[in-house]
Amino acid sequence: MNNNFPNMPYSNANPSYIPNQGTQPPYTNIPNINQNYNSYIDEKYQYAYNILNNNPAQIATFYMSYPDSVEWRDRIFTGRVIHASREYTLLRNEETREWYVLPSIYLNYVIYNEEVNLS
């Protein structure tokens, strides 16, 4: 075996300076991040879902961004909210009679033209 690799890390180093891969890191007292993060995400989406569902048949403007599309980069949709869920919102444009299914993942924000019911 040839150990003549001068650019290799720790090639000529004293073995006592090589970090022990079996030791525990000093930050092991962190709470379960996945559980806390998932509950935060669920509450966040539940709140947005509640606002959209508590205001049925209101006219709203949806600001959407599609980062993977050149033609549809940023779009604005205005219409009456017909149905809303965690995954999408069904919107009907009153002027053109077009229906839109807007995926929630691309939603930036919503502006309502009327008073919003938050309960």
C-alpha positions as CSV (number, residue, x, y, z in Angstrom):
1,M,0.0,0.0,0.0
2,N,1.4,3.3,-1.0
3,N,0.8,6.2,1.4
4,N,2.5,8.9,-0.6
5,F,-0.5,11.2,-1.0
6,P,0.7,14.7,0.2
7,N,-2.7,16.4,-0.5
8,M,-4.8,14.0,1.4
9,P,-6.2,15.3,4.7
10,Y,-4.5,13.8,7.7
11,S,-2.0,11.9,5.5
12,N,0.9,12.7,7.8
13,A,-1.1,13.8,10.8
14,N,-0.8,12.3,14.2
15,P,-3.7,9.8,14.7
16,S,-4.7,11.4,18.0
17,Y,-5.7,14.5,16.1
18,I,-8.2,12.7,13.8
19,P,-11.7,13.3,15.1
20,N,-13.4,10.2,16.5
21,Q,-16.4,9.4,14.4
22,G,-18.1,7.4,17.1
23,T,-18.6,10.3,19.6
24,Q,-21.8,12.1,20.2
25,P,-22.0,15.7,19.1
26,P,-22.4,18.3,21.8
27,Y,-25.9,19.4,20.5
28,T,-27.8,16.2,21.4
29,N,-30.3,18.0,23.7
30,I,-32.3,19.5,20.8
31,P,-36.0,18.6,21.1
32,N,-37.6,16.5,18.3
33,I,-37.4,19.1,15.5
34,N,-39.5,17.0,13.0
35,Q,-42.4,16.8,15.4
36,N,-42.4,20.5,16.2
37,Y,-41.9,21.5,12.6
38,N,-44.8,19.3,11.3
39,S,-47.2,20.7,13.9
40,Y,-46.2,24.2,12.9
41,I,-46.7,23.5,9.2
42,D,-50.1,21.9,9.9
43,E,-51.3,24.9,12.0
44,K,-50.1,27.3,9.3
45,Y,-52.0,25.6,6.5
46,Q,-55.0,25.0,8.6
47,Y,-55.2,28.7,9.3
48,A,-55.0,29.7,5.7
49,Y,-57.5,27.0,4.8
50,N,-59.9,28.3,7.4
51,I,-59.7,31.9,6.1
52,L,-60.5,30.8,2.6
53,N,-63.3,28.5,3.7
54,N,-64.9,31.0,6.1
55,N,-65.3,33.5,3.3
56,P,-67.2,31.6,0.6
57,A,-68.5,33.3,-2.5
58,Q,-66.4,36.4,-1.9
59,I,-64.5,38.1,-4.7
60,A,-60.7,37.8,-4.1
61,T,-57.5,38.4,-6.0
62,F,-54.9,35.6,-5.8
63,Y,-51.2,36.4,-6.4
64,M,-49.5,33.3,-7.7
65,S,-45.8,32.5,-8.6
66,Y,-44.8,29.6,-10.8
67,P,-41.0,29.5,-10.4
68,D,-40.4,26.8,-13.0
69,S,-42.3,28.6,-15.8
70,V,-41.0,31.4,-18.0
71,E,-44.4,32.3,-19.5
72,W,-46.4,32.0,-16.2
73,R,-43.8,33.3,-13.8
74,D,-46.1,35.6,-11.8
75,R,-49.8,35.6,-12.4
76,I,-52.8,37.3,-10.8
77,F,-56.3,35.7,-10.7
78,T,-59.4,37.5,-9.7
79,G,-62.7,35.8,-9.1
80,R,-65.2,34.4,-6.7
81,V,-63.9,31.7,-4.3
82,I,-66.1,28.6,-4.9
83,H,-64.1,26.1,-2.8
84,A,-60.9,25.9,-0.9
85,S,-58.8,23.1,0.5
86,R,-55.2,22.5,1.6
87,E,-54.2,21.6,-1.9
88,Y,-56.0,24.0,-4.1
89,T,-58.6,26.7,-4.4
90,L,-61.4,26.7,-7.0
91,L,-62.0,30.2,-8.4
92,R,-64.6,31.5,-10.9
93,N,-63.9,34.6,-12.9
94,E,-67.3,36.5,-13.0
95,E,-66.4,38.5,-16.1
96,T,-65.0,35.8,-18.4
97,R,-66.9,32.8,-16.8
98,E,-63.6,30.9,-16.6
99,W,-62.9,28.5,-13.8
100,Y,-59.5,28.2,-12.2
101,V,-58.0,25.5,-10.0
102,L,-55.1,27.2,-8.2
103,P,-52.6,24.9,-6.4
104,S,-51.9,26.2,-2.9
105,I,-48.2,25.6,-3.2
106,Y,-47.9,28.5,-5.7
107,L,-50.0,30.9,-3.7
108,N,-48.2,34.1,-2.5
109,Y,-51.1,36.0,-0.9
110,V,-54.8,36.8,-1.3
111,I,-56.5,40.2,-1.3
112,Y,-60.2,40.2,-0.6
113,N,-62.5,43.0,-1.9
114,E,-64.9,42.7,1.0
115,E,-64.6,42.3,4.8
116,V,-63.0,39.0,5.8
117,N,-64.5,36.6,8.4
118,L,-61.6,35.3,10.5
119,S,-63.5,33.0,12.8
